[in-house]
Amino acid sequence: MPLLFLSIAIATALVIAATAVRFALHSASLGDGARGEALPTAPVERIARSSLVAAAPLLVAAAVITGMEGVEAISARPGLRVLLSVVAMAGMVISVLPLVIAGQRARRGALMLDERDERILLAAPATQGWTLLLVSVASHILLTERFWDAGAVPLAWTAFALTSGLVAWAVALPLGILWRYRSL
Amino acid sequence: MVEPGTLRNSIRRLRFEHGELTQQQLADRVGCTRQTIVLLEQERYSPSLLLAMRIARVFGQPVDVVFTLDGS
């Protein structure tokens, strides 16, 4: 059942991801925002939003499966463990890759990146740093309390904590960019 | 102690006085996004000196005519 659910979710996510990423990169070159908007959307802002939309199905699917099956049960099933790892990594890549590509396009002059965009992009990684710090602290406290009597944290849980931190770090980049576009 | 001031500008008025230049046209001429022009006109964003001078050059005005410091 989990594999079927995950397969459907992955297939759906891949279709959405491919469409959203192509749309994001294409629409960024068309200019920013439609007529009539109170505040037009900047190209980089649109790409960040599309990255999150594209990555969301994969990450939600991975989170739901993990919640349903449990960390230790997943660890005992190598196929499911590898599949979930791939899904999580794919979600991370989709969160970050369009923004990396946008940066390369901007350096070639193929994408408008003005001073405000550059200021926001320079500040955005700070969100990743804070997110990773908070997730690491939370994982440390939770795992320590959970396994204190056992004397050791099982490998499955340390792997889960690491993967969670990496996923949160990746998602924090587009989130940080979107937050700064509304606050700066 | 220097009192903080609010940066005001006349970009919207100057746009209309210069052949009803659109926000996008102004953005293209000074090398920024339309979103930045909108925020400038709403006085929610302070431009760099370079951007301010580029905007002033488009309107053929000194920078301190296009941008003024209010409340200082």
Interface residues (C-beta under 8 A of the other chain):
Chain A: G31 D32 G33 L39 P40 T41 A42 P43 E45 M112 D114 E115 R116 D117 L184
Chain B: Q24 G31 C32 T33 R34 Q35 T36 V38 L39 Y45 P47 S48 L50 L51
